[in-house]
Amino acid sequence: MTDAAASTAIEHHHADAEGARLGMWLFLLSEIFLFGGLFLVYSVYRFKNPADFHAGAAEMSRFLGTLNTVVLLTSSLTMALSIAAIQRANRSLSSWMLGFTIALSLVFLVNKYFEWTAHIGRGIYPNSHYLLSQPKGTILFFGLYYTMTGLHGVHVLVGALVLTVMLVLVRKRVVDSKSYVLLENSGLYWHLVDIIWIFLFPLFYLIT
């Protein structure tokens, strides 16, 4: 390959990488608008029903909420370490950090499963006889709780699947120190998932 051809190939690679990053940022922006709208709805209903929202929050497990917050914050760290490792051509460390991130995502989902089943076991779920007997604000609180944490849980599950694919690509050397934009974009998505939880945690578990 001539120097000119090599230079052209590098330019095309950089252009593709920048295009992929731009596409990811646009996707993340759409996600921010989605959850931003839900946060706005939550704020309006909370302003109108402060006492009922407080009563709803009293049913939340602060222990599980705090544990899941620590889990996701740690997963953001391991995700960042995975990207940093692949940039230094340390494929083994990158794979291990990705594996830890995936494992932590599963811990989050298992905790959320136990939390949801505990609520359902007490009759606290949409359209249940117990919940329908509560004040309107409490019904709204749990409606938003299941909608927002459920949607976030779907994003965590999708993220875990994407990171699993990234782990395979890293191990197959498709993603390496010269071509890691896919892993980088996956990291951006994962960090957004973590940031969204940072907002959900105080809204549903620490509300006063």
C-alpha positions as CSV (number, residue, x, y, z in Angstrom):
1,M,0.0,0.0,0.0
2,T,1.4,3.4,-1.0
3,D,1.7,6.2,1.5
4,A,-1.1,8.1,-0.2
5,A,-3.4,5.0,0.0
6,A,-2.5,4.4,3.6
7,S,-3.2,8.1,4.5
8,T,-6.6,7.9,2.7
9,A,-7.5,4.7,4.6
10,I,-6.6,6.4,7.9
11,E,-8.7,9.4,7.0
12,H,-11.7,7.2,6.2
13,H,-11.3,5.3,9.4
14,H,-11.3,8.6,11.4
15,A,-14.3,9.8,9.5
16,D,-16.2,6.6,10.2
17,A,-15.3,6.8,13.9
18,E,-16.4,10.4,14.2
19,G,-19.6,9.6,12.4
20,A,-20.3,6.7,14.8
21,R,-19.6,9.0,17.8
22,L,-22.0,11.6,16.5
23,G,-24.7,9.0,15.9
24,M,-24.3,7.8,19.5
25,W,-24.5,11.3,20.9
26,L,-27.7,11.9,18.9
27,F,-29.2,8.7,20.2
28,L,-28.2,9.6,23.8
29,L,-29.8,13.0,23.3
30,S,-33.1,11.2,22.4
31,E,-32.8,9.1,25.5
32,I,-32.3,12.3,27.6
33,F,-35.4,13.8,26.1
34,L,-37.4,10.6,26.9
35,F,-36.4,10.4,30.6
36,G,-36.4,14.2,30.9
37,G,-40.1,14.2,30.0
38,L,-40.8,11.6,32.6
39,F,-38.9,13.6,35.2
40,L,-41.0,16.6,34.3
41,V,-44.2,14.6,34.8
42,Y,-42.9,13.3,38.1
43,S,-42.1,16.9,39.3
44,V,-45.6,18.2,38.5
45,Y,-47.4,15.3,40.2
46,R,-45.0,15.5,43.2
47,F,-45.7,19.2,43.6
48,K,-49.4,18.6,43.6
49,N,-49.3,15.5,45.9
50,P,-46.3,16.0,48.3
51,A,-47.8,14.0,51.2
52,D,-48.9,11.1,49.1
53,F,-45.5,10.9,47.3
54,H,-43.8,10.9,50.7
55,A,-46.1,8.0,51.8
56,G,-45.2,6.1,48.7
57,A,-41.5,6.6,49.2
58,A,-41.9,5.1,52.7
59,E,-42.6,1.8,51.1
60,M,-39.3,1.8,49.2
61,S,-36.3,-0.2,50.4
62,R,-33.5,2.4,50.9
63,F,-31.1,-0.5,51.4
64,L,-31.7,-2.0,48.0
65,G,-31.9,1.4,46.4
66,T,-28.5,2.4,47.9
67,L,-27.0,-1.0,47.0
68,N,-28.0,-0.6,43.4
69,T,-26.6,2.9,43.3
70,V,-23.2,1.6,44.5
71,V,-23.4,-1.3,42.0
72,L,-24.0,1.0,39.1
73,L,-21.4,3.6,40.1
74,T,-18.9,0.7,40.4
75,S,-19.9,-0.5,37.0
76,S,-19.3,2.9,35.5
77,L,-15.7,2.7,36.9
78,T,-15.1,-0.8,35.5
79,M,-16.5,0.3,32.1
80,A,-14.1,3.3,32.0
81,L,-11.2,1.0,33.0
82,S,-12.1,-1.4,30.2
83,I,-11.9,1.4,27.6
84,A,-8.7,2.8,29.1
85,A,-7.2,-0.7,28.9
86,I,-8.1,-1.3,25.3
87,Q,-6.6,2.0,24.4
88,R,-3.3,0.8,25.9
89,A,-3.6,-2.4,24.0
90,N,-4.2,-4.4,27.2
91,R,-6.9,-6.8,25.8
92,S,-6.9,-9.1,28.8
93,L,-7.6,-6.3,31.3
94,S,-10.2,-4.8,29.1
95,S,-12.0,-8.1,28.9
96,W,-11.9,-8.6,32.6
97,M,-13.3,-5.1,33.3
98,L,-16.1,-5.7,30.7
99,G,-16.9,-9.0,32.4
100,F,-17.1,-7.2,35.8
101,T,-19.4,-4.6,34.3
102,I,-21.7,-7.2,32.9
103,A,-21.8,-9.0,36.2
104,L,-22.6,-5.8,38.1
105,S,-25.5,-5.1,35.6
106,L,-26.9,-8.6,36.4
107,V,-26.6,-7.9,40.2
108,F,-28.6,-4.7,39.6
109,L,-31.3,-6.5,37.7
110,V,-31.5,-9.3,40.4
111,N,-31.8,-6.7,43.1
112,K,-34.6,-5.0,41.2
113,Y,-36.4,-8.3,40.7
114,F,-36.4,-8.9,44.4
115,E,-37.6,-5.4,45.1
116,W,-40.4,-5.6,42.6
117,T,-41.6,-9.0,43.8
118,A,-41.6,-7.7,47.4
119,H,-43.9,-4.9,46.4
120,I,-46.1,-7.2,44.3
121,G,-46.2,-9.6,47.3
122,R,-47.7,-6.8,49.4
123,G,-50.3,-6.0,46.8
124,I,-48.5,-2.8,45.6
125,Y,-48.7,-2.9,41.8
126,P,-50.7,-1.1,39.1
127,N,-54.5,-1.7,39.4
128,S,-54.2,-3.9,42.5
129,H,-57.1,-3.6,45.0
130,Y,-54.8,-2.4,47.7
131,L,-53.2,0.3,45.6
132,L,-56.5,1.5,44.2
133,S,-57.7,2.0,47.8
134,Q,-54.9,4.5,48.4
135,P,-55.0,8.2,47.8
136,K,-54.6,9.4,44.2
137,G,-51.1,10.8,44.8
138,T,-49.9,7.4,46.0
139,I,-51.3,5.7,43.0
140,L,-49.5,8.2,40.8
141,F,-46.3,7.7,42.7
142,F,-46.3,3.9,42.1
143,G,-47.4,4.3,38.5
144,L,-44.4,6.5,37.9
145,Y,-42.2,4.2,39.9
146,Y,-43.0,1.1,37.9
147,T,-42.9,3.0,34.6
148,M,-39.6,4.8,35.2
149,T,-37.7,2.1,37.0
150,G,-39.1,-0.5,34.6
151,L,-37.9,1.5,31.6
152,H,-34.6,2.0,33.2
153,G,-34.3,-1.8,33.9
154,V,-34.9,-2.5,30.2
155,H,-32.1,-0.1,29.4
156,V,-29.8,-2.0,31.8
157,L,-30.7,-5.3,30.2
158,V,-30.0,-3.9,26.7
159,G,-26.8,-2.5,28.0
160,A,-25.7,-5.9,29.4
161,L,-26.5,-7.5,26.1
162,V,-24.5,-4.9,24.2
163,L,-21.5,-5.2,26.5
164,T,-21.6,-9.0,26.1
165,V,-21.3,-8.5,22.4
166,M,-18.4,-6.0,23.0
167,L,-16.7,-8.7,25.2
168,V,-16.8,-11.1,22.3
169,L,-15.4,-8.5,19.9
170,V,-12.6,-7.6,22.3
171,R,-11.6,-11.2,22.7
172,K,-11.7,-11.8,18.9
173,R,-9.6,-8.7,18.5
174,V,-12.2,-7.0,16.3
175,V,-12.1,-4.2,18.9
176,D,-8.5,-3.2,19.7
177,S,-6.3,-0.3,20.5
178,K,-6.6,1.0,16.9
179,S,-10.4,0.5,16.5
180,Y,-12.3,0.9,19.8
181,V,-15.1,3.3,18.9
182,L,-17.7,0.6,19.3
183,L,-16.5,-0.1,22.9
184,E,-16.3,3.7,23.5
185,N,-19.9,4.2,22.3
186,S,-21.1,1.3,24.4
187,G,-19.4,3.0,27.4
188,L,-21.2,6.2,26.7
189,Y,-24.6,4.4,26.7
190,W,-23.7,2.6,29.9
191,H,-22.7,5.9,31.6
192,L,-26.0,7.4,30.6
193,V,-27.9,4.4,32.1
194,D,-26.0,5.0,35.4
195,I,-26.6,8.8,35.3
196,I,-30.4,8.2,34.9
197,W,-30.4,6.0,38.0
198,I,-28.6,8.7,39.9
199,F,-31.7,10.8,39.3
200,L,-34.2,8.0,40.0
201,F,-32.6,7.0,43.3
202,P,-33.4,10.3,45.2
203,L,-36.7,10.8,43.5
204,F,-38.2,7.5,44.7
205,Y,-36.0,6.4,47.7
206,L,-34.9,9.6,49.4
207,I,-38.0,11.9,48.9
208,T,-39.0,13.8,52.0
